Amino acid sequence: ATVFRTATGDASGFVARWNTPSYPVASLVAQLGIASDPRLRYFTNPDGDDVVMTRGFQRGFTGAIDDLRNTILSNVAPWQFADMSNLPAAAPTAVTRVRGYVSVTISGTYVTVAAAFTNSGAPRLDLLEDLTNTMNVAPAGTALVNGCTPWAPNAADPAIDLYWVLDQSGSMTDDFAALNARIAVLFSSLNNAHIDFRMGITNMDDLIAGRIRTPPAWHTDEASFTAEVNNYVINCQGCGPSSGYAEYGIKGARAGIEYMSGATAPVEQRLRPDATLVTIFMTDEEAQTFQDAPLNTASGQMQLAAFETFFAAEATVFALTGDGAACGTSDGVAYRSLTRVTGGMDVSLCQQSDAVLDEVAAEAAGAASRYRLPSAPVSSTMRVVVTGVEVPRDRTNGYEYFPSSQSIAFFGSYRPSGTDAVLVHYETF
């Protein structure tokens, strides 16, 4: 393990690596104390390793950040605190609340954990991102290589279709009320990201088969989106009379995507061939398919594998699901599995917030971006220039790098125009 901190003592962290024949990610996340974090990201990095990242870890803590770092390191690694040596003396800076970023990388039988913590009162989020997004750790002896990737001017905003698959059962009414109350945040964040977006809504009724209604088909404004949630989901207009409230979310989404991709669907219902597809599931139940054929059976595993193959080829999946404990009536394991194979995001249904919807918008912007780098950069070395103007790294007004899609997206006033060339300088291992 290697421990580090800033010279000013306002950020501290570690990188630890060990060999183990089996180390479930869920167990590791729980030991880190971030199991309740509402924003877990799963993806496969350019080396083919499985990665899980969290960006929402916060906790009350009184003392030096270095002490918290050392405690968490000894909790998560396969050694005891007394076994560690050469730890520097704790910086004298005391805080009362910390924010942390964590990533876990599984490479064969090796586990690598990168964690960084900062004072929540004056967070260094850019620093935490660079230290834990897996882009800044490489095997010993690896050389840095300079990279430079240009893009010619392009006036068109990237297109994205957001396909919402919502649980129509009565237990979801309060969850949809919470969604409708803050949906303006998502629209605002997507507009700030300069995305050509639209949203489609369906429910999980088996007879609906994942289809959106026409009219209204696809939504680009808050009022029609909210109205369709109320009519097509909460009131379940058009639902089958004998289907009850079974939640065939995954099965229905696949059927809907296949239908909207084909020539038999009306033009106004079809997916755009040039658009990135993001599928968003929202439910407090496990998918009905896996209530009928549980995941611990051979039949259930075969069906899940087929769904994983389909969605990995067709969409990026975000899942707002129950956790089977404090939130929801059952654990949405199958939905979360789709987020992992598609590079999506797993969000606890109980943790709806403006920050979560802003995160959804930002990650959607990264997934849809045309600015994809040919190799993974060391993110702390990146410089982004638009027609001679260097762009700050800022998700509100600037650019951000997204390791799951190896892309950058622009926000606020820094959107490149149809006459702007984009140039990205970086180093890579």
GIBELJO-V38339 format. One record per residue. RES is the residue in three letters. NEAR is the number of other C-alpha atoms within 8 Angstrom. D_FIRST is the distance of its C-alpha to the first C-alpha in Angstrom with 1 decimal. Layout:
RES_NEAR_D_FIRST / RES_NEAR_D_FIRST
This chain:
ALA_6_0.0 / THR_6_3.8 / VAL_9_6.6 / PHE_7_10.1 / ARG_10_13.7 / THR_8_17.1 / ALA_5_19.5 / THR_5_21.8 / GLY_11_19.3 / ASP_12_20.5 / ALA_14_17.2 / SER_15_13.6 / GLY_13_10.5 / PHE_14_6.9 / VAL_11_5.5 / ALA_11_4.1 / ARG_9_6.4 / TRP_9_8.7 / ASN_7_12.4 / THR_8_15.1 / PRO_6_18.8 / SER_5_19.3 / TYR_8_17.4 / PRO_6_19.9 / VAL_8_18.8 / ALA_7_21.2 / SER_8_19.7 / LEU_10_16.2 / VAL_10_17.9 / ALA_9_19.8 / GLN_9_17.0 / LEU_10_15.6 / GLY_7_19.1 / ILE_10_20.2 / ALA_8_22.7 / SER_6_25.6 / ASP_10_24.4 / PRO_10_27.5 / ARG_12_25.9 / LEU_12_23.7 / ARG_14_23.6 / TYR_16_23.3 / PHE_13_23.7 / THR_12_23.1 / ASN_10_21.4 / PRO_7_23.2 / ASP_5_21.3 / GLY_7_22.7 / ASP_11_19.5 / ASP_11_20.0 / VAL_13_18.5 / VAL_12_19.0 / MET_12_18.7 / THR_13_20.0 / ARG_9_21.4 / GLY_10_23.4 / PHE_10_21.2 / GLN_9_22.9 / ARG_7_23.5 / GLY_7_25.2 / PHE_8_23.2 / THR_8_24.5 / GLY_9_22.4 / ALA_12_19.6 / ILE_19_17.2 / ASP_11_14.4 / ASP_9_15.5 / LEU_8_15.4 / ARG_13_11.9 / ASN_9_10.8 / THR_9_13.3 / ILE_9_12.4 / LEU_10_8.7 / SER_11_10.4 / ASN_9_13.1 / VAL_9_11.5 / ALA_9_9.0 / PRO_6_11.1 / TRP_7_10.8 / GLN_9_12.7 / PHE_8_12.4 / ALA_5_14.3 / ASP_6_11.9 / MET_8_9.3 / SER_5_10.4 / ASN_4_10.7 / LEU_6_10.4 / PRO_4_13.1 / ALA_4_16.3 / ALA_8_16.8 / ALA_8_18.8 / PRO_6_22.4 / THR_9_22.9 / ALA_8_23.8 / VAL_11_24.3 / THR_9_26.2 / ARG_12_24.7 / VAL_15_21.5 / ARG_13_21.0 / GLY_13_17.9 / TYR_15_17.0 / VAL_12_14.8 / SER_14_14.5 / VAL_12_13.8 / THR_12_14.4 / ILE_11_15.9 / SER_9_16.5 / GLY_5_18.5 / THR_9_16.8 / TYR_11_13.2 / VAL_13_11.6 / THR_11_9.4 / VAL_12_9.3 / ALA_14_9.6 / ALA_13_11.3 / ALA_15_13.3 / PHE_14_16.1 / THR_16_19.2 / ASN_15_22.5 / SER_9_24.9 / GLY_6_27.7 / ALA_6_26.7 / PRO_8_24.1 / ARG_10_22.3 / LEU_7_22.3 / ASP_7_22.4 / LEU_7_19.1 / LEU_14_17.5 / GLU_9_18.9 / ASP_12_17.7 / LEU_11_14.0 / THR_14_14.1 / ASN_10_17.0 / THR_9_15.1 / MET_11_17.1 / ASN_11_14.7 / VAL_5_12.1 / ALA_6_13.6 / PRO_5_13.4 / ALA_4_13.2 / GLY_4_16.8 / THR_7_18.0 / ALA_5_20.7 / LEU_7_21.6 / VAL_7_25.1 / ASN_8_27.4 / GLY_8_29.0 / CYS_8_32.1 / THR_8_33.7 / PRO_8_37.1 / TRP_8_39.2 / ALA_7_43.0 / PRO_11_44.6 / ASN_9_45.0 / ALA_8_46.9 / ALA_5_46.1 / ASP_7_43.5 / PRO_11_41.3 / ALA_11_42.9 / ILE_14_41.2 / ASP_14_42.8 / LEU_12_41.2 / TYR_12_42.6 / TRP_12_42.4 / VAL_15_43.0 / LEU_13_43.8 / ASP_13_44.5 / GLN_14_48.2 / SER_10_48.3 / GLY_6_49.5 / SER_6_46.3 / MET_12_44.8 / THR_9_47.3 / ASP_7_45.2 / ASP_8_42.2 / PHE_9_44.5 / ALA_8_46.0 / ALA_9_42.5 / LEU_9_41.9 / ASN_8_45.4 / ALA_7_44.8 / ARG_10_41.9 / ILE_10_42.7 / ALA_8_43.8 / VAL_10_40.2 / LEU_13_39.4 / PHE_10_42.5 / SER_8_41.8 / SER_11_38.2 / LEU_13_39.4 / ASN_8_42.3 / ASN_10_39.9 / ALA_14_38.0 / HIS_12_41.2 / ILE_12_41.2 / ASP_8_44.4 / PHE_10_43.7 / ARG_10_45.8 / MET_12_45.2 / GLY_12_46.9 / ILE_15_47.2 / THR_15_48.0 / ASN_14_47.8 / MET_16_46.8 / ASP_18_50.4 / ASP_12_50.9 / LEU_7_54.2 / ILE_13_52.9 / ALA_12_50.6 / GLY_17_48.2 / ARG_11_50.9 / ILE_11_51.1 / ARG_9_54.6 / THR_7_56.9 / PRO_4_57.9 / PRO_7_55.6 / ALA_10_53.2 / TRP_11_50.3 / HIS_11_49.6 / THR_9_48.8 / ASP_7_49.7 / GLU_10_48.6 / ALA_6_52.0 / SER_10_52.6 / PHE_12_49.0 / THR_9_49.5 / ALA_8_53.0 / GLU_10_51.9 / VAL_11_49.2 / ASN_9_52.0 / ASN_10_54.6 / TYR_13_52.8 / VAL_14_50.1 / ILE_12_51.1 / ASN_8_54.8 / CYS_10_54.0 / GLN_7_57.1 / GLY_6_58.0 / CYS_9_55.9 / GLY_10_57.5 / PRO_5_59.9 / SER_4_58.6 / SER_10_54.9 / GLY_7_54.1 / TYR_7_50.7 / ALA_10_48.5 / GLU_14_45.5 / TYR_12_45.3 / GLY_16_42.8 / ILE_10_41.0 / LYS_9_44.3 / GLY_15_46.2 / ALA_11_43.7 / ARG_12_43.8 / ALA_11_47.6 / GLY_12_47.7 / ILE_10_45.6 / GLU_8_47.7 / TYR_11_50.9 / MET_12_49.9 / SER_9_48.9 / GLY_8_52.4 / ALA_6_55.8 / THR_5_57.4 / ALA_10_55.7 / PRO_7_57.6 / VAL_5_56.3 / GLU_7_55.3 / GLN_12_53.0 / ARG_11_51.2 / LEU_9_47.7 / ARG_6_47.7 / PRO_4_46.9 / ASP_5_45.0 / ALA_11_43.0 / THR_10_39.4 / LEU_11_39.7 / VAL_13_37.5 / THR_12_38.4 / ILE_12_37.7 / PHE_14_38.2 / MET_12_39.0 / THR_14_39.8 / ASP_16_39.4 / GLU_13_40.1 / GLU_15_38.6 / ALA_13_40.5 / GLN_11_43.9 / THR_10_43.4 / PHE_11_40.7 / GLN_8_42.7 / ASP_6_45.5 / ALA_9_43.2 / PRO_10_40.0 / LEU_11_36.7 / ASN_6_36.4 / THR_8_39.5 / ALA_7_39.9 / SER_9_42.2 / GLY_12_39.7 / GLN_10_36.9 / MET_8_39.4 / GLN_8_40.5 / LEU_10_37.0 / ALA_8_36.1 / ALA_8_39.2 / PHE_11_38.4 / GLU_11_34.9 / THR_8_36.5 / PHE_9_39.1 / PHE_13_37.0 / ALA_11_34.3 / ALA_6_37.3 / GLU_7_39.0 / ALA_11_37.0 / THR_14_33.8 / VAL_15_33.8 / PHE_14_33.0 / ALA_14_33.5 / LEU_12_34.4 / THR_17_34.8 / GLY_18_35.1 / ASP_13_32.3 / GLY_10_34.6 / ALA_9_33.8 / ALA_5_34.5 / CYS_11_35.5 / GLY_15_38.1 / THR_10_40.1 / SER_11_37.7 / ASP_13_34.3 / GLY_15_34.5 / VAL_7_32.2 / ALA_11_34.2 / TYR_13_34.1 / ARG_10_30.3 / SER_9_30.1 / LEU_14_32.1 / THR_17_29.8 / ARG_12_27.0 / VAL_12_29.1 / THR_12_30.6 / GLY_14_27.6 / GLY_15_29.2 / MET_14_28.3 / ASP_15_28.6 / VAL_14_30.0 / SER_15_31.2 / LEU_15_34.9 / CYS_7_34.8 / GLN_8_32.7 / GLN_11_35.2 / SER_7_35.0 / ASP_9_35.8 / ALA_6_32.1 / VAL_12_31.8 / LEU_12_34.9 / ASP_11_33.7 / GLU_8_30.5 / VAL_11_32.7 / ALA_12_34.8 / ALA_12_32.0 / GLU_9_30.4 / ALA_10_34.0 / ALA_12_34.5 / GLY_13_31.4 / ALA_10_32.7 / ALA_11_36.2 / SER_11_35.3 / ARG_6_36.9 / TYR_8_34.4 / ARG_9_31.9 / LEU_9_29.9 / PRO_4_30.1 / SER_7_26.5 / ALA_10_23.3 / PRO_12_22.9 / VAL_13_20.0 / SER_10_21.3 / SER_6_20.8 / THR_9_23.2 / MET_11_25.9 / ARG_9_29.4 / VAL_12_32.2 / VAL_11_35.8 / VAL_12_38.9 / THR_7_42.1 / GLY_5_40.8 / VAL_6_39.2 / GLU_8_35.5 / VAL_11_34.3 / PRO_8_31.9 / ARG_8_29.0 / ASP_9_30.4 / ARG_10_31.2 / THR_7_34.5 / ASN_11_35.9 / GLY_14_33.9 / TYR_15_31.7 / GLU_10_28.5 / TYR_10_26.3 / PHE_10_25.8 / PRO_10_23.2 / SER_9_24.9 / SER_9_28.1 / GLN_11_26.7 / SER_14_29.4 / ILE_12_30.4 / ALA_12_33.1 / PHE_14_35.2 / PHE_15_36.3 / GLY_11_39.1 / SER_6_41.2 / TYR_10_39.1 / ARG_9_40.3 / PRO_13_41.6 / SER_8_45.3 / GLY_8_47.4 / THR_8_47.7 / ASP_11_44.1 / ALA_11_42.0 / VAL_13_38.2 / LEU_11_35.8 / VAL_11_32.0 / HIS_12_30.1 / TYR_13_26.4 / GLU_12_23.9 / THR_11_22.4 / PHE_9_20.2
